[in-house]
Amino acid sequence: YGPVAFAASGTTGSATWTVTAGALPSGVPLDPATGVLSGTPTVVGSFPFTVTATDSLACRGSVAVTLVVGCPTISVSPVAVPNGTAGVAYPATTLTQTGGVGAVTWSVTNGTLPDGISLSPAGVLSGTSMVVGSFVFTATATDSNGCSGSRIYVLPILCPTVSLGALSPATATAGVAYAATLTQMGGVGTTTFAVTGGALPTGVTLSPAGLLSGSPLVTGTFGFTVTATDANGCTGTQGYTLTVVCPTISVSPAALAGGTAGVAYAPTAFTQTGGVGTITWSLAAGALPSGMTLDQATGVLSGTPLQTGSFPITVRATDANGCTGDRPVTLVIACPTIAVDPASVPAGTAGVAYAGTTFTQTGGVGTIGWSLVAGVLPNGMTLDAVTGLLSGTPLQTGTFPVTVRATDANGCTGDRAVVLTIQCPTILVAPGGPLGGVEGTAITPVTFGQTGGVGGIAWTSAGALPAGLAFSAGGVLSGTPDSGTAGLYTVTFTATDANGCVGSTQITFRICPVVTVGPVPIAAFLQGLPYAETLAGGGGAGPYTFAVSAGN
């Protein structure tokens, strides 16, 4: 303090200075020779006192004053305290002060310290906090005069490092019970576990106590994050991978009954064990015969097969997770019995369009092809390979045993043996002109014709022709009757066709002698006079009839 010098006036000689009333604070004296007040007060307060100056004559003068000594500024250090960690011993920190007088004591005068942490009177901050948070408190240093200095501190108590143990086992099987217990280190108090990222497979859950359990209903690799939370809400996380593999799926039956093309197959249901959830059925290899199906939902094999043969297939059961089980089987489809009708066919006539017979079948599958597997049809007749129609105009006669075959889309066959009889047609023969002639005069050639004959026609005649006339194989009657051949002739003319079928006609015709008319010349006509002339015939057989055949 000071110095503060008191001064006196009116004194004689030197003055002596004294405190004649009251008291000065400790540490601040009044110099008696100079009247200077100075020093370092060690107490605080209001100090009223009287200063008296006494001169050499013992004369006195006084003044009453008050000295107020205030508290010093007390500074608290450090500026900040280190962070703490829950569950871990706090690093002991000593608070210090400057400016305080005498013994100093420390206390928390505002706010609170975390549980487990305390400030000793000597200013040491220490302990182990079991809670976390940001704790604001005021640390106050109070000296021996009751003077104090404070500092507001923020003491963060941080979360500890919480770590989780490994997952074991890390592999599960779909549809099979699974269990694993998770552990943690570093957490304070009761710790709870929860999945905070990713997802567990359906059917598996994590209990708050860390038990991972259940029967997984899905397969795959499941990445998920587990968070362990202690009593203070402090957390630790760990990423895990749980692999759920497919179960073994068994498919039955091991063999299939055979079937027949065109006949409904007795439904057969495939079954499985081990699959999870909805099962879908499919063919993993091979192909079913046309008309057969495998129901995707029920696994029932059914239908009416339209193909024959041996069909090796692999039936697959696929569960809700895409896991599969296969069963190789062979489905054998045999040919049906194919019946062909009719049992007989009507006869036909050579050269006449056949009325047509259509063969039919029962039992065959798909498009039917028709063919002859034995025998041959007469020329001009065909069996339609598509419709089974037997038709045409037969050009041959005879008995034709044939076997008709129906072949279905699978090559399965049915046969029918029939006999086709082709009869001779009716052959009608007629000359192309009148027959007859005169002895010694060439006749006009007469060509015979026929209807009904098939192929080339050969002509013959039976009975005697007049000498000089001839009947050719081509059916032409020609020549010049010889003299003396006059008379009636009955001749049978026959046409024989390529199949040996015949038609005939019997004709009676006359060859006349040479008939003469006379007299020649006749008498002349005289105009206006009656005329008469008697004609006579000769050479022929009487009686004769006469007629004008030319002229007037």
C-alpha positions in Angstrom: 0.0 0.0 0.0 1.1 3.7 -0.4 3.2 5.4 0.3 0.9 8.0 1.6 2.6 10.9 3.4 0.7 12.9 6.1 1.7 16.6 6.4 1.3 19.0 9.3 1.4 22.8 9.2 2.1 25.2 12.1 4.5 22.9 13.9 7.6 24.0 15.6 10.6 21.9 14.8 10.3 18.3 13.7 7.0 16.5 14.1 6.6 13.0 15.3 3.8 11.0 13.9 1.7 8.5 15.8 -1.6 6.6 15.6 -3.5 7.9 18.6 -6.8 6.1 18.0 -7.9 3.1 16.0 -5.6 0.6 14.4 -3.8 0.2 11.1 -4.2 -3.1 9.2 -1.4 -5.6 9.7 1.4 -5.0 7.4 0.8 -1.3 6.9 2.9 0.8 9.5 3.0 4.6 9.9 6.6 5.9 9.8 6.9 8.1 13.0 9.6 10.3 11.6 8.1 11.0 8.2 4.4 10.4 8.6 4.5 8.1 5.6 1.9 5.3 5.6 3.0 2.3 3.5 3.3 -1.5 3.5 1.5 -4.6 2.4 -1.7 -5.2 4.3 -2.3 -8.8 5.2 -5.9 -8.3 6.3 -8.9 -6.8 4.7 -11.5 -4.5 6.1 -12.3 -0.9 7.0 -9.7 0.5 9.5 -10.6 3.9 11.0 -7.7 5.5 12.8 -6.4 8.9 14.0 -3.0 10.2 13.0 -1.4 12.8 15.4 1.6 15.0 14.7 3.5 16.2 17.8 6.1 19.0 17.3 9.1 19.8 19.3 7.1 21.9 21.7 4.7 18.9 22.3 2.1 20.7 20.5 -0.3 18.3 18.7 -2.5 18.1 15.7 -4.6 15.2 14.7 -6.7 13.9 11.7 -9.1 11.0 11.7 -9.1 8.8 8.6 -10.3 5.4 7.5 -8.1 3.0 5.5 -10.2 0.4 3.5 -8.2 -2.7 2.5 -10.0 -4.7 -0.1 -9.6 -8.3 -1.2 -6.9 -9.0 -3.7 -7.7 -10.5 -7.1 -7.3 -14.3 -6.8 -6.6 -16.0 -10.1 -7.4 -19.7 -10.4 -5.5 -22.0 -12.7 -5.4 -24.0 -15.0 -7.7 -22.5 -17.5 -9.3 -25.9 -18.3 -9.2 -29.4 -16.8 -8.6 -32.5 -18.8 -11.4 -34.8 -20.0 -12.3 -37.9 -18.1 -13.5 -41.3 -19.2 -16.4 -43.1 -17.5 -15.1 -46.1 -15.6 -11.5 -45.0 -15.8 -9.6 -43.3 -13.0 -9.5 -39.6 -13.6 -6.0 -38.2 -14.0 -5.5 -36.3 -10.7 -5.4 -32.5 -11.4 -4.3 -29.9 -8.9 -5.8 -26.5 -9.1 -3.6 -23.5 -8.2 -4.2 -19.8 -7.4 -2.3 -16.6 -7.3 -3.2 -13.5 -5.2 -4.7 -15.3 -2.1 -3.2 -14.5 1.3 -2.4 -17.1 3.8 -3.8 -20.6 3.8 -6.1 -21.2 0.8 -9.0 -23.7 0.8 -10.8 -25.1 -2.3 -14.4 -25.8 -2.8 -17.0 -26.3 -5.5 -19.3 -23.3 -5.1 -21.6 -23.8 -8.1 -22.6 -26.7 -10.3 -21.8 -30.3 -9.6 -19.0 -32.7 -10.2 -19.8 -36.1 -11.8 -20.5 -38.8 -9.3 -17.2 -40.4 -8.3 -15.1 -37.2 -8.9 -14.3 -34.8 -6.0 -12.3 -31.6 -5.3 -10.2 -31.8 -2.2 -9.7 -28.7 0.1 -6.1 -28.7 -1.2 -7.4 -28.3 -4.7 -6.9 -31.8 -6.1 -9.6 -33.0 -8.6 -9.6 -36.8 -8.7 -11.7 -40.0 -8.6 -13.4 -42.4 -11.0 -16.7 -41.3 -12.6 -19.2 -44.0 -13.6 -21.4 -41.5 -15.5 -20.8 -39.5 -18.6 -21.7 -36.0 -19.6 -20.5 -32.5 -19.5 -20.3 -31.2 -16.0 -20.1 -27.4 -15.4 -18.8 -26.4 -12.0 -17.2 -23.4 -10.3 -14.0 -24.1 -8.3 -13.3 -21.4 -5.7 -10.1 -20.7 -3.8 -10.7 -18.9 -0.4 -7.7 -17.4 1.4 -7.2 -16.7 5.0 -9.0 -13.4 4.8 -12.0 -15.0 3.2 -11.1 -13.5 -0.1 -11.8 -15.8 -3.0 -11.2 -16.3 -6.6 -13.1 -18.7 -8.8 -13.0 -20.3 -12.3 -15.8 -22.0 -14.1 -14.8 -25.3 -15.5 -16.4 -27.8 -17.9 -15.4 -31.3 -17.1 -16.4 -33.7 -19.9 -16.6 -37.3 -18.8 -16.4 -39.2 -22.1 -17.6 -42.6 -23.0 -15.1 -45.4 -22.7 -14.2 -47.5 -25.7 -16.7 -50.3 -25.9 -15.6 -53.3 -28.0 -17.5 -56.4 -29.0 -16.2 -59.9 -29.3 -16.3 -62.1 -32.4 -19.3 -64.0 -33.7 -19.1 -67.7 -33.3 -20.4 -69.7 -35.1 -20.6 -67.4 -38.1 -22.5 -69.9 -40.3 -26.1 -71.1 -40.0 -28.4 -73.4 -42.0 -31.8 -72.3 -43.3 -34.5 -74.0 -41.3 -32.1 -75.2 -38.6 -31.9 -73.7 -35.1 -29.0 -71.4 -34.5 -27.5 -69.7 -31.4 -24.5 -67.5 -30.5 -23.8 -65.1 -27.6 -22.2 -61.8 -28.1 -19.9 -60.2 -25.5 -18.5 -56.7 -24.9 -15.6 -55.1 -23.1 -15.3 -51.6 -21.7 -18.9 -50.8 -21.1 -20.0 -49.6 -17.6 -23.0 -51.1 -15.8 -25.6 -53.2 -17.6 -25.0 -53.4 -21.3 -27.7 -54.0 -23.9 -27.2 -55.2 -27.4 -29.1 -54.2 -30.5 -28.8 -54.4 -34.3 -28.2 -50.9 -35.6 -27.3 -51.5 -39.2 -27.9 -54.1 -41.8 -30.4 -56.8 -41.1 -30.5 -60.2 -39.6 -31.9 -63.1 -41.6 -35.6 -63.6 -41.1 -36.2 -66.0 -38.2 -33.1 -64.9 -36.2 -33.2 -62.2 -33.5 -30.8 -60.6 -31.1 -31.9 -60.3 -27.5 -31.0 -57.3 -25.3 -28.6 -59.6 -23.4 -26.7 -60.3 -26.6 -28.1 -63.8 -27.5 -28.4 -64.2 -31.3 -30.7 -67.1 -31.9 -33.6 -68.5 -34.0 -34.1 -70.6 -37.1 -33.2 -68.6 -40.2 -35.8 -68.8 -43.0 -33.6 -67.2 -45.7 -30.2 -67.9 -47.1 -27.4 -65.6 -48.0 -24.7 -63.5 -46.5 -26.1 -61.1 -44.0 -23.9 -58.1 -42.9 -25.2 -56.4 -39.9 -23.9 -54.0 -37.2 -24.5 -54.7 -33.5 -24.3 -51.8 -31.0 -23.6 -52.5 -27.3 -25.0 -49.7 -25.1 -23.8 -49.4 -21.5 -25.6 -47.8 -18.5 -24.4 -44.4 -19.6 -25.6 -44.7 -23.2 -22.0 -45.2 -24.3 -21.8 -47.5 -27.3 -19.5 -49.7 -29.2 -20.3 -51.2 -32.6 -19.1 -54.2 -34.5 -19.8 -55.3 -38.0 -20.7 -59.0 -38.3 -21.3 -61.3 -41.2 -23.6 -64.3 -40.7 -23.8 -66.7 -43.6 -26.9 -68.8 -43.9 -26.4 -71.8 -46.2 -29.0 -73.9 -48.0 -30.4 -77.0 -46.4 -30.3 -80.5 -48.1 -33.6 -80.8 -50.0 -34.7 -84.4 -50.8 -37.2 -85.0 -53.7 -39.5 -88.0 -54.1 -40.6 -90.4 -55.8 -37.4 -92.0 -57.1 -39.3 -93.6 -60.2 -42.3 -92.9 -62.4 -45.0 -95.1 -63.8 -45.1 -95.4 -67.6 -47.8 -93.8 -69.7 -49.5 -94.2 -73.1 -49.6 -91.6 -75.8 -53.1 -90.2 -76.1 -54.2 -91.6 -72.8 -54.5 -89.4 -69.7 -51.5 -90.0 -67.4 -52.3 -90.9 -63.8 -51.3 -87.7 -61.8 -48.2 -88.1 -59.8 -47.2 -85.6 -57.1 -43.6 -84.9 -56.3 -42.8 -84.1 -52.7 -39.7 -82.7 -50.8 -38.2 -82.5 -47.4 -35.8 -79.9 -46.0 -37.0 -76.9 -48.1 -38.0 -73.7 -46.4 -41.2 -71.8 -47.2 -43.1 -72.0 -50.5 -41.8 -74.7 -52.8 -41.7 -74.1 -56.6 -41.3 -77.1 -58.9 -39.6 -77.1 -62.3 -37.6 -79.2 -64.7 -33.9 -78.7 -64.3 -33.0 -80.9 -67.2 -34.7 -82.8 -70.0 -38.2 -82.2 -71.4 -41.6 -83.7 -70.9 -43.5 -85.2 -73.8 -46.0 -82.8 -75.4 -49.3 -82.7 -73.5 -47.6 -83.3 -70.1 -47.0 -80.6 -67.5 -45.4 -80.3 -64.1 -47.4 -78.0 -61.9 -45.1 -75.3 -60.5 -47.1 -74.9 -57.3 -48.1 -78.5 -56.5 -45.4 -80.6 -58.1 -48.1 -82.7 -59.8 -47.1 -84.4 -63.0 -50.1 -84.8 -65.2 -51.7 -84.5 -68.7 -52.2 -86.5 -71.8 -48.9 -87.3 -73.5 -48.8 -86.7 -77.2 -45.4 -88.1 -77.8 -43.9 -91.6 -77.3 -40.4 -92.5 -76.1 -38.2 -92.4 -73.1 -38.0 -89.0 -71.5 -35.2 -88.6 -69.0 -35.9 -85.5 -66.8 -34.6 -83.9 -63.6 -37.3 -82.6 -61.3 -36.2 -79.7 -59.2 -37.8 -78.4 -55.9 -36.8 -74.7 -55.3 -37.6 -73.3 -51.8 -38.4 -69.7 -50.9 -34.6 -69.0 -50.7 -33.7 -70.4 -54.1 -32.2 -73.6 -52.5 -32.8 -76.6 -54.7 -33.1 -80.4 -54.5 -33.1 -82.5 -57.7 -34.5 -85.9 -58.6 -33.6 -87.5 -61.9 -36.3 -89.8 -63.3 -37.3 -91.3 -66.6 -40.8 -91.1 -68.0 -41.6 -93.8 -70.6 -44.5 -93.2 -72.9 -45.6 -96.2 -75.0 -47.5 -96.3 -78.3 -51.3 -96.6 -78.1 -53.3 -99.3 -79.9 -54.4 -97.8 -83.2 -57.4 -99.4 -84.8 -58.0 -98.9 -88.6 -61.5 -99.1 -90.3 -63.3 -100.1 -92.4 -62.7 -103.9 -92.3 -63.5 -104.3 -96.0 -63.8 -102.1 -99.1 -66.4 -102.2 -101.9 -65.4 -103.6 -105.3 -64.7 -101.3 -108.2 -65.0 -101.4 -112.0 -62.1 -100.9 -114.3 -62.4 -97.6 -116.1 -65.1 -96.3 -113.8 -64.3 -93.7 -111.1 -64.1 -95.6 -107.8 -66.8 -94.4 -105.3 -64.1 -93.7 -102.8 -63.5 -95.2 -99.3 -62.0 -93.1 -96.5 -60.0 -95.1 -93.9 -60.3 -93.9 -90.3 -58.4 -94.7 -87.1 -58.9 -94.5 -83.4 -56.1 -94.2 -80.8 -53.5 -92.4 -82.9 -52.1 -89.1 -81.7 -51.7 -86.0 -83.8 -51.6 -85.9 -87.5 -52.2 -89.3 -89.1 -50.3 -90.4 -92.2 -51.7 -93.2 -94.4 -49.7 -95.6 -96.5 -49.6 -99.1 -98.0 -47.3 -101.5 -96.2 -48.2 -104.6 -98.2 -49.6 -105.2 -101.7 -50.2 -102.8 -104.5 -53.2 -100.9 -105.7 -54.4 -101.3 -109.3 -53.1 -98.7 -111.7 -55.2 -95.5 -111.5 -56.0 -95.9 -107.8 -54.3 -94.0 -104.9 -54.4 -93.9 -101.2 -54.2 -90.2 -100.0 -51.4 -90.0 -97.5 -53.1 -87.2 -95.6 -56.8 -88.0 -95.6 -56.7 -91.8 -96.0 -59.1 -91.6 -99.0 -58.9 -94.5 -101.4 -59.9 -93.2 -104.8 -59.2 -93.0 -108.5 -60.2 -94.7 -111.7 -58.8 -98.3 -111.7 -57.2 -99.3 -115.0 -56.7 -102.9 -114.0 -59.0 -105.7 -113.0 -58.4 -108.4 -110.5 -58.1 -109.0 -106.8 -55.7 -106.7 -105.0 -54.9 -107.7 -101.3 -53.4 -104.6 -99.6 -52.5 -103.6 -96.0 -53.4 -100.0 -95.1 -51.3 -98.5 -92.3 -52.2 -95.4 -90.2 -49.0 -93.8 -88.7 -49.5 -91.1 -86.1 -47.3 -88.1 -85.2 -45.2 -90.3 -83.0 -44.6 -93.0 -85.6 -47.0 -95.4 -83.9 -48.9 -97.6 -86.3 -52.1 -99.5 -86.8 -52.7 -101.8 -89.9 -55.8 -103.1 -91.7 -55.6 -105.8 -94.4 -58.3 -105.5 -97.0 -59.0 -107.0 -100.5 -59.9 -104.6 -103.3 -61.7 -106.3 -106.2 -61.8 -104.6 -109.6 -64.3 -106.0 -112.0 -64.5 -105.8 -115.8 -66.6 -102.9 -117.1 -69.5 -103.3 -119.6 -68.0 -102.8 -123.0 -70.5 -101.7 -125.7 -69.6 -102.3 -129.3 -71.1 -100.5 -132.3 -70.2 -100.1 -136.0 -69.5 -96.6 -137.3 -71.8 -97.1 -140.3 -74.1 -99.5 -142.2 -72.9 -102.9 -143.1 -73.6 -104.6 -146.5 -72.5 -104.3 -150.1 -72.7 -105.5 -153.6 -70.7 -108.2 -155.2 -67.7 -106.8 -157.0 -68.1 -103.3 -155.5 -65.7 -102.1 -152.7 -67.6 -101.3 -149.6 -67.1 -98.0 -147.7 -64.8 -99.0 -144.8 -66.7 -99.3 -141.5 -64.8 -98.5 -138.3 -66.1 -100.2 -135.1 -66.1 -98.3 -131.8 -66.5 -99.3 -128.2 -67.3 -97.7 -124.8 -66.2 -98.9 -121.4 -63.0 -100.7 -122.4 -59.7 -99.7 -120.7 -56.5 -99.2 -122.5 -55.7 -100.5 -125.9 -58.5 -102.4 -127.7 -58.0 -105.5 -129.8 -60.7 -106.4 -132.3 -61.7 -109.8 -133.5 -64.6 -111.3 -135.4 -66.3 -114.6 -135.2 -68.3 -116.1 -138.1 -67.6 -116.2 -141.8 -67.1 -112.9 -143.6 -68.0 -112.6 -147.3 -64.9 -113.5 -149.4 -63.1 -110.3 -150.3 -64.0 -108.6 -147.0 -61.6 -108.3 -143.9 -61.9 -107.1 -140.3 -58.7 -105.6 -139.0 -57.4 -105.8 -135.4 -57.9 -102.0 -135.4 -61.7 -102.6 -135.8 -62.1 -101.6 -139.5 -64.3 -103.7 -141.9 -63.2 -103.2 -145.5 -62.7 -104.8 -148.9 -64.7 -105.8 -152.1 -67.1 -108.7 -151.9 -66.2 -111.4 -154.5 -68.7 -112.4 -157.2 -70.9 -115.2 -156.0 -70.8 -114.0 -152.4 -74.3 -112.6 -152.4 -76.2 -113.7 -149.3 -76.8 -113.0 -145.6 -73.9 -113.1 -143.2 -74.1 -113.2 -139.4 -70.8 -112.1 -137.7 -69.9 -111.4 -134.1 -67.5 -108.5 -133.7 -65.6 -108.4 -130.3 -63.5 -105.7 -128.6 -61.0 -106.9 -126.0 -59.4 -104.2 -123.7 -56.0 -104.1 -122.0 -57.4 -106.1 -119.1 -58.9 -108.9 -121.3 -62.4 -107.6 -120.7 -64.6 -108.1 -123.8 -67.6 -106.6 -125.4 -69.3 -108.0 -128.5 -72.1 -107.3 -131.0 -73.6 -109.7 -133.4 -74.6 -108.2 -136.8 -76.4 -109.8 -139.7 -75.8 -108.0 -143.1 -76.4 -108.7 -146.7 -74.1 -108.9 -149.8 -76.3 -108.2 -152.8 -75.7 -109.6 -156.3 -75.3 -107.3 -159.3 -79.0 -106.5 -160.3 -79.6 -105.4 -163.8 -82.6 -103.3 -165.1 -83.8 -103.4 -168.7 -84.5 -102.8 -171.4 -81.7 -100.4 -172.0 -82.4 -98.1 -173.5 -86.1 -97.7 -172.9 -88.4 -96.4 -175.6 -88.6 -92.7 -176.3 -91.5 -90.6 -175.0 -93.8 -88.9 -177.6 -95.4 -85.7 -176.6 -99.1 -86.0 -176.2 -99.2 -89.7 -176.6 -99.7 -92.4 -174.0 -96.4 -94.1 -172.9 -95.8 -97.5 -171.4 -92.6 -99.5 -170.9 -92.2 -102.6 -168.8 -89.0 -102.8 -166.9 -87.5 -106.1 -165.9 -84.9 -107.0 -163.3 -82.2 -109.5 -163.6 -79.4 -111.1 -161.6 -81.2 -110.7 -158.3 -83.8 -112.8 -156.5 -87.4 -111.8 -157.5 -89.8 -110.4 -157.1 -88.4 -106.9 -157.8 -89.7 -103.5 -156.8 -88.8 -100.5 -158.9 -88.3 -96.9 -157.9 -86.8 -93.8 -159.5 -83.5 -93.3 -157.7 -82.1 -90.4 -159.8 -83.3 -87.9 -162.3 -87.0 -86.9 -163.1 
